[in-house]
């Protein structure tokens, strides 16, 4: 029996739809890992490893460290999206995420996150070292459980305490090279820890309506914009001081010190302008958020530059 032209067209359409559906599903599962944040975490970890080695570390160890960290970070992010699916559907910033849109089912996201976390532990303990595997597992639990399931919906200090999750990768990078920790990676950890509140609060100030609608006790929701802005200035001062302290470990040089002073001062000035801004204006809050995204990678680039 001859196949009609119409049947061929329909078959072609079905294949195209199937191909598009598979691609959409793959993209959705990638989105569950929060790839933009993941890239930053991997980057800071790599920088810490380079500083620890005072040069490029062993490629095999570094490769598996980065793979293990990416699996851990992506897995904890997926569990975060699984747990937060109810509030994500309420906020304009997150309602297009894979679970609220129905592209990924909640149970699939949960298992995806768990599997990535398990794979991370196996990769790191087999190909790097036990301390790196332990730190990665702690970071996974910190973000997926302590921050997401406990802190985020219960306290306005959620971002302050939860900042430790985003700071863990520098400890992981350092431990992958040295098999131990010291004051230097701890200061790196504290730089990211103290950077997190003013970074995230500048976003929360102009997204306050979203968090209020979702019932999340972010600092601006609970204490108000004015109190949050004062806290951001204080944390910016602490961040500037902490970033300067890294110079005295002798692992970084004068160009890092200059960069730390300039970047930290600019970040502090941004937060002061946010404080001066009325609570109904968000020009400087938005500028501060976007500068904070630039601050961290540039600072870590200067750490690495001083090694060579």
HELIX and SHEET records of a PDB file:
HELIX    1   1 UNK A    5  UNK A   32  1                                  28    
HELIX    2   2 UNK A   35  UNK A   53  1                                  19    
HELIX    3   3 UNK A   59  UNK A   83  1                                  25    
HELIX    4   4 UNK A   85  UNK A   88  1                                   4    
HELIX    5   5 UNK A  106  UNK A  127  1                                  22    
HELIX    6   6 UNK A  130  UNK A  141  1                                  12    
HELIX    7   7 UNK A  142  UNK A  151  3                                  10    
HELIX    8   8 UNK A  158  UNK A  178  1                                  21    
HELIX    9   9 UNK A  183  UNK A  206  1                                  24    
HELIX   10  10 UNK A  208  UNK A  214  1                                   7    
HELIX   11  11 UNK A  219  UNK A  222  1                                   4    
HELIX   12  12 UNK A  225  UNK A  245  1                                  21    
HELIX   13  13 UNK A  246  UNK A  249  5                                   4    
HELIX   14  14 UNK A  254  UNK A  276  1                                  23    
HELIX   15  15 UNK A  283  UNK A  305  1                                  23    
END                                                                             
